[in-house]
Amino acid sequence: MHPGDLALLIPIISIVLVIGPLSALAFSHTPIGRAFVKRLSSGAKAGSDDRLVELQDEIERLREELTHQDGRFDELHDRLDFAERLLARGSQAVAEPEREATPV
């Protein structure tokens, strides 16, 4: 490695070691930074437990709704089958009287 290469790395190292931590410190004093630090330090576990309970409740609600929709789907399927049978029977009933009407 040449001495000129080290000269190029000095500004990069100073930025990483000096300006980076100073920027993080300044960011931690902003409202967003404080919220971020609070979330990292203690609020992450408690908040995630509450969120987990909310998600489990929502999953249970969606399962109940899906069961209800399945019941409605089955009912509509039965009604469609019934309507198809009536239509098939009706077309047969219309065709049969024409055959019976001819004299033998």
C-alpha positions as CSV (number, residue, x, y, z in Angstrom):
1,M,0.0,0.0,0.0
2,H,1.4,3.4,-1.0
3,P,1.4,6.4,1.4
4,G,-0.8,8.2,-1.1
5,D,-3.5,5.6,-0.6
6,L,-3.5,6.2,3.2
7,A,-3.9,9.9,2.5
8,L,-7.1,9.1,0.7
9,L,-8.4,7.1,3.6
10,I,-7.9,9.7,6.3
11,P,-10.9,11.9,5.3
12,I,-13.1,8.8,5.1
13,I,-12.0,7.5,8.5
14,S,-12.5,10.9,10.1
15,I,-16.0,11.1,8.7
16,V,-16.9,7.7,10.0
17,L,-15.3,8.1,13.5
18,V,-16.1,11.8,14.2
19,I,-19.0,13.1,12.1
20,G,-21.0,9.9,12.3
21,P,-21.3,9.8,16.1
22,L,-21.9,13.5,16.3
23,S,-24.7,13.2,13.7
24,A,-26.2,10.3,15.7
25,L,-26.0,12.4,18.9
26,A,-27.7,15.3,17.3
27,F,-30.4,13.1,15.8
28,S,-31.1,11.6,19.2
29,H,-32.1,15.0,20.5
30,T,-34.8,15.5,17.9
31,P,-38.4,14.3,18.6
32,I,-38.1,11.5,16.1
33,G,-34.7,10.5,17.5
34,R,-36.1,10.4,21.1
35,A,-39.0,8.2,19.9
36,F,-36.5,6.0,18.2
37,V,-34.3,5.7,21.3
38,K,-37.4,5.1,23.5
39,R,-38.5,2.3,21.1
40,L,-35.1,0.7,21.1
41,S,-34.6,0.9,24.9
42,S,-37.8,-0.2,26.5
43,G,-40.9,0.3,24.4
44,A,-40.2,-2.3,21.7
45,K,-41.1,-5.4,23.8
46,A,-44.3,-4.0,25.4
47,G,-45.5,-2.5,22.1
48,S,-44.9,-5.7,20.2
49,D,-46.9,-7.7,22.8
50,D,-49.9,-5.3,22.4
51,R,-49.5,-5.5,18.6
52,L,-49.4,-9.3,18.7
53,V,-52.6,-9.4,20.7
54,E,-54.3,-7.1,18.2
55,L,-53.1,-9.2,15.3
56,Q,-54.3,-12.4,16.9
57,D,-57.8,-10.8,17.6
58,E,-57.9,-9.7,14.0
59,I,-57.0,-13.2,12.7
60,E,-59.8,-14.7,14.8
61,R,-62.3,-12.1,13.5
62,L,-61.3,-12.9,9.9
63,R,-61.6,-16.6,10.5
64,E,-65.1,-16.1,11.9
65,E,-66.0,-14.0,8.9
66,L,-64.6,-16.6,6.5
67,T,-66.7,-19.3,8.2
68,H,-69.8,-17.1,7.7
69,Q,-68.9,-16.5,4.1
70,D,-68.4,-20.2,3.5
71,G,-71.9,-20.8,4.8
72,R,-73.3,-18.2,2.5
73,F,-71.4,-19.7,-0.4
74,D,-72.8,-23.2,0.3
75,E,-76.3,-21.7,0.5
76,L,-75.9,-20.0,-2.8
77,H,-74.5,-23.1,-4.4
78,D,-77.5,-25.1,-3.2
79,R,-79.8,-22.4,-4.6
80,L,-78.0,-22.5,-8.0
81,D,-78.3,-26.3,-8.1
82,F,-82.0,-26.0,-7.3
83,A,-82.6,-23.4,-10.0
84,E,-80.7,-25.5,-12.6
85,R,-82.9,-28.5,-11.8
86,L,-86.0,-26.4,-12.1
87,L,-84.9,-25.1,-15.5
88,A,-84.0,-28.6,-16.7
89,R,-87.4,-29.9,-15.5
90,G,-89.2,-27.0,-17.1
91,S,-87.6,-27.5,-20.5
92,Q,-88.5,-31.2,-20.3
93,A,-92.1,-30.4,-19.3
94,V,-92.4,-28.1,-22.3
95,A,-91.0,-30.7,-24.7
96,E,-93.1,-33.6,-23.3
97,P,-96.6,-32.1,-23.9
98,E,-95.8,-31.6,-27.5
99,R,-95.1,-35.4,-27.9
100,E,-98.3,-36.3,-26.0
101,A,-100.4,-34.0,-28.0
102,T,-99.9,-36.0,-31.3
103,P,-102.6,-38.6,-31.9
104,V,-101.6,-42.2,-31.8
